[in-house]
């Protein structure tokens, strides 16, 4: 069976073109990862692609691991699926000894600490938060390909560090880094680009190795990443870029959607295909998303794949007296969903609460804990970095050498019980519940294995998942910032803090800044499959708030107002 049979007509049209420039404008939930992997697999099946000469680029190690995993499922092994930084670092380490005659510089492991040392040398003493903001400015300067002199012309300052002092600190940082023979994250891209530009033999070797390029999330590329991509390509034109301008949410870090939107200008003979058939969200959710992005540059109009196949619950907006009441009201709704008071019971891991900034998570987490609902904060410790998980994998490997009459799943349960695991979960909240959820996730993976599985093989597969950052799903409600939620999905989504000052954030004062916040709201809404509930509070601390302008832009015809507000103790009252 052809790998193309799993694609719809638009996806198939893009996948069939395996040579020359192809630009795919892929809206949220339209199956872009499926397209990318099936297109590569089709090129391999046709004999056009040799797997190890394909470079698939993305922006996170997890996304790269997912690409490799999906390609393996399609029978394709050997494709280089990497982040820009991983690809560049690999090339630097390989070619540096030949070009420079010694080993490549080491990578800075803590930019803020190095900045603090540089600040001492120019007699500055900014606090840690200011140093973090200065580090962000250094990153932005480099990915937008500006010299220190060009940056100085902008006249920027950071906190108490004025423009002149900031430039002096940046220069001191670079000097200290050179003295220690180190490169930072952005230098890796700059050095790789410089090496290709100045060393023809390096350029020839790289272009001989990689013949075909695919770039995921192309709306997020910076000027520096795009320049490096052009250098990798050389005169070649076998490139496929996939992205969605409406999901450009990293402009502050140098992302520029114009690279995606102008692809057809740079490559006049490119095939441009729009994917707008959404396979994720119920039609009412798409109505809200489309209304929010109406007439915005590059916006796609999402269409339901099966208009009558999913819940038609209209997204709701609820208002609350203050932040505590909002957290408690949302927690009460989630408890009702889990208990089945609004229909069939919903698994906790099918629910997410999304917000603009990390500071908003504490009240939500506390309110859910009071109602006995366990949570996982996205962006916290990675699953395979948890000591309980590392301990469990080591114990499973150790148990593999001992004979046993137990079945495979019983053997795993026996090992986990030896580490203190129980069948019943402890009360929600706290380290004990986190450890229980982690071990329970390992046991759930074991139950998915065949009866012939071995403990050693299972441990090896867990280590492979760790390498690809393919984390198992915990039976907990996910709490995440809108930035962290990008690329994920849940049946039920609660978007909290939809008020002026939070979404859009208070420091978004320009038209460009407000547009970025609008795209963040769009990302949050399009994570939902069945229901999305928006909420805001009229008071935070001592200050009053107004509902977000985005609610007005969406329009009352696409939303229903919540029929109740909540007091701080969770009691629901009529407005």
C-alpha positions, 0 to 999 in steps of 0.5 A: 500500500502506498504511503500516500493513501493515508493522506487527504487530497491537499496533503497528497498534492504536496507529498507527491512533489518530491523535487524542487521548492515546495511551500506548505501553508498548514493551519492548526490541526491540518496534519502537517507532521503526517504530511512531512513524514509521508512525503519523505517516505514517498520520496524514499519509496520512489527512489528519489531520496536516499534516507541519510541524504535527507535533512529534516529540520525543526525547532525542538529535540522532542519534535525531531524525535517525533519525526524520527519515530513516525518515519520508523513506523513508515519503515524509513530509517536513516533520515537526519531529523534534527534541530538547527542547532544540533545539525550545526553543532554536529558539523562544527565538531566534525569539520573544526579539527580539519579547518582550525587544526584543533578541537572545537570550542566548548559550549557555554553551559550557563549564559547568565553566570558568564554574563555575571562574570563579564559584568564584574569586569566592567564594574556593573552589578545587575540582578539575576533577572536583569542578567536574564533579560540581557542574555535575551538581548544578546540572543536576539542581536545574534539571531537577527545578524546584528553586530554590537555596533549595529545593536548600539545604534538602536539605543536600547537599555535593560532595566537599570543598565543604560544603553552605553553600559549595555553595549560595554557589557555585551563586548565584555561578554564576548571577550570573556567567552573568547578568552575561555574558548567557548561558544554560546548557543547562537555562536554555533549557528554563526560559526557554522555559517561562517565556516561554510562561507569561508571554506569551500571544501566544507561547503562542498562536503555538506552539500554533497551529504545533504541533497533534500531539505524539509523545514517544519515550523518555518514561520519560526525561523530567524534571519540567522537560521534562514541564512544557514539554511541557504548556505546548506542548500547552495544552488540546490532547490530541493526544499520543502517548508511547512508553517503557519503565519498565525502561529508565529509566537516567537518574534521576541526571539527573532522569528520572522514569518516573512520567510514563510510568506515570501517563499513564493517570491524567493522561489518563483517556480515553487509550488504553494499548497494550503492545508486548511482542513482541520482534523482536531477541533470541533466546528464551533472552536474553528469558528472562534479561531477563524474570527480571531484571526480574520484579515490578519496577514497570512491567516488561513481559514480552518475548515472542519474535516467532518462538520457533524462528527464532533461535539458542537458545544459552543465555546464559553466565556466566564467572568469571576470576581478575582483571580482566586475565584477564577482558579476555584471556578475552573477547578470546580468545572474540571472536577465536574468533568472528571466525575462525569457531572457534565456527561461521560467522565473525562480522564484528567490527562484529556484536560489542559489549563493554559495561561499567558505566564508561569505566575498564573499556574500556582493558584490553579494548581492549588485549587485543583489540589484542594479538589483532589485533582493531580496536575503536571506543569509543562516545562517543569522536570522532564519525565525521564529526568525524574529520579523515580523514573531513573530508579525504576528503569535501573531496577527493571534492568537489574531484575532482567537477570533474575529468573521468574515465573511471572508474566512480563507485566506482572514482573514490571509491577513486582519491580515497581512495588519493590520501589514503593508503588501501590495500586491506589494513588495517594492524595493529589498534590505533592512529591508523593503523588508526582512519584506515583504518577511517574511509576504508574505511567511506566506500568501503563507502558508495560501493559502496552507491550506484548506477552513475549516482551522482556524486562531488558528489552523494555528497559532499552525501549524506555531509554530510547524514548528518553533519548527522543524525549518521547514522554508517556502521558500522565493521568493528570491535568496539564498546566501550561503557558501558551508558548509551551502548549504549541504543538500539543492538543487536548480534548478539553482546554481552559484558557484562563486570564483572558483580560487586558494586561494578561492576554494581551500582556501589559507590555505589548503596547505596539501593533506588532506586540498585540498581534503576537498576543493575538496569535498566542490566543489563537494557539491556545484556542486551537489546542482544543478538540471538543471544548474550550472555555475562556475565563477572566477575572475583574480584579487581580491583587488591588487592580481592576481589569477589563475583559481582553479585546480579543473577546470583542474581536471574536464576537458574541455570535461565536461565544456563549457567556458563562451563566455563573460567576464564582466566589473565592470559596467556589460557590457559584452565584448568578451574575 
